[in-house]
Amino acid sequence: MTLEAELGWAPRGPVTVADLFELPDEPAEPDGEGPTPRYELIDGMLIALAPADLRHVYIASRLWQVLNDAAPPGLWALQGPGGAIIDDVTWVEPDVFVTPRVPDRYFEGVPLLTVEVLSPSNRLYDLTTKFSRYERAGVPSYWILDPTELRLVAWELRRGRYVEVADVGADQAWTATAPFEVTVRPGALLD
């Protein structure tokens, strides 16, 4: 099915964030089969994402709580489905992200930290497309959490490139220093 047939909408050229916000709330002809996908926008390309499974949602919620509890005054941990406008043609919905302010509606700018929880349907997308887009945008810290292995891999931006700073298994603990000090033990996210 084409995007036009599915959504009742067809872009002319690269899609902008403004175009994305004009999408109909429901597909043109809903078939009643399964949940409606979420959308992200990467450099003008509209990407449909499968809804997250409950394990994914639970682990993201637990990690959000850990970050929220550790956040110092002036920094906020936020959880999807809210998103961030990186620029006019890029809109992302990280599972968890940290910002220097609570946005009114959407965060506009570069989050201090983005966290993606992997799913079978988004694994490659999060490890490649979003990794390179966050790096290019200048997101200082990017974490990937694998809910199956209960493994956290973290990168920090150094001289414009991501450098791996942690690869932590389920029973290990790691203390991040950016964007603030917080200790994470991936296995505890399912305790």
N, C-alpha and C positions, 0 to 999 in steps of 0.2 A: 504494500500500500504506500502511496506517495505521501509526502508531508502535506501537500495540498488536500488530498482526499481525507487523510486522517484528521487534520485540524480545521479544514475549511479555510485555509490560509496559505498563501505562497509568497515568499519573499522575492523581492526584485533586487538581486545582488546580495552582497554580504549583509547578514542580519545584524542589527544594532540592538543594544539593550532596550532602547525605546520600542523597537519592533517586538522584542520578546514580551514586554509588558502589555502589548496590544493583542497577544494571542488570546483566542477564545478560551474561556474557562473549561469548556468541555469539547471533546472531539465533535466534528460535524455530524457523524452518525455513530454514536456510541453503540457498541455491540453487547455491552453488559458483561463482557468476558474479561475479568481481571481488573486490577487497579490501573488508574491512569498514570502514565509515566511522568517523571519530573524532567525538566529541561535545564540544560546549562548552555552557555554560549562561550565558545573559545575562538577568539580571533574571527568573529563573524560567522562561525559554523555552528548551527544549532545541533545539539546532541541530546537525544532522548536517553534517559537513564531508567533502568528498572527500579521499582520500589525496593527498599531495603527489607531484608527479612528481620524477624524479631530478635535474633541473636545479635545481629549488626546494630540494631537500634538500642538494645540493652547495653552493649559494651560501649557504644558512643555516649550514652547517658551516664554511665558510671565514670568514664574518662572526663566528661564535662564536669561532673561533681568534684572530682579530684582537682581539676584545674580551677574551678570556681572557688573552692575552699582555699586554695593556695594563692589566688590572685591578690596582689597588693592593691591598695586604694589607687584608683585611676586606670586600672586595667580590668577588662571584662572578658570572661569566657562565655561564648555564645554557642548555641547548638542549632543545627539545621532543623527545619527546612529553610530557615532564613538564609540569606546569601549576601554576597559581596560583589559590588560593581568595581572591577579592576580598572576598566577603561570603557570607552563607548561601545566596544565590540566584544567585551568579555564579562560574563556574569557567572559566578560559581557558587555552589552551595556545599561548602565543606561540611563534614559531619560535626566538627567542632572547630571553632576558631577564636582567637584572642585579638581584641581590638583596644585601642586607647580611649575609646568612648562608646557609649551606648547609642547606637543610631536610632533616629526617629522611625525609619521604615526599613531601610537597607543600609548596609555599611558601604560607603564609597571610599575607595582607596585600597591600600595594601594592608591586609591583616598582619599582625606581628607573628602569628603562628597559625598554620592551617593543619588540621588533622583529618586524614581520610581513613575510614575503616573499610577494609577490602571486602568485596563480595565476589562470587564467581563471575557475575556479569560486568563488574567494573575494575577488576584487578589490573588488567593491562592498561586501561585508560588512566587509572590513578598513578601507576608506576611509570608511565611514559608521558602521555599528553599533559596531564595536570602537573606532573613533576617539572617538565620543561617550561610550562607556562608560568607556574609559580616562581621558578628560578628567574625567568626573564622579567617578570613583574617586580622582582626584588623582595619577595616574601622572605623575611629573615630566617624563619624556622619552618620546616615541613616534616611532619611525622606521618608514618603509615603504620596502622595497627592491623595485624592479621588475626581475625577472631577465631580461626581454626587452630592455628599454632599457638595463639596467645603470645605473639611476638611483636615487638615494637622496634621499628627502625626510624632513626631521626637524622635529619640533615640540617646544617646551618649554612647560611650564605657567607662565603668568604671570597672576596675579590670577584663578585658577580657569579660565582659557581657554587653549587651545593657540594658540601663535604660531609660525609657520613660521620656523625659524632656518637652514635649509639646503635647497637644491635642487641636487644635485650630479650631473652627468653622468658617463658611463663613464670619461673620461680626466681628470676633475677630482679634486682631493683636498680633503677638508674635515676640519678638526680640531675635534672635539667637545670641550666642556669639562665637560659633564654626562653621566652621573654621574661621569666622570673624563676626563682628557685622552686622546684616542685619534684617530689620523688614519685616515680611510677613503677609499679610491679604489675606487669601485664596479667599474670595469673589471678591477682586480687580483683580484677575487674569482673570476674565471674563468681567470686566468693559470695 
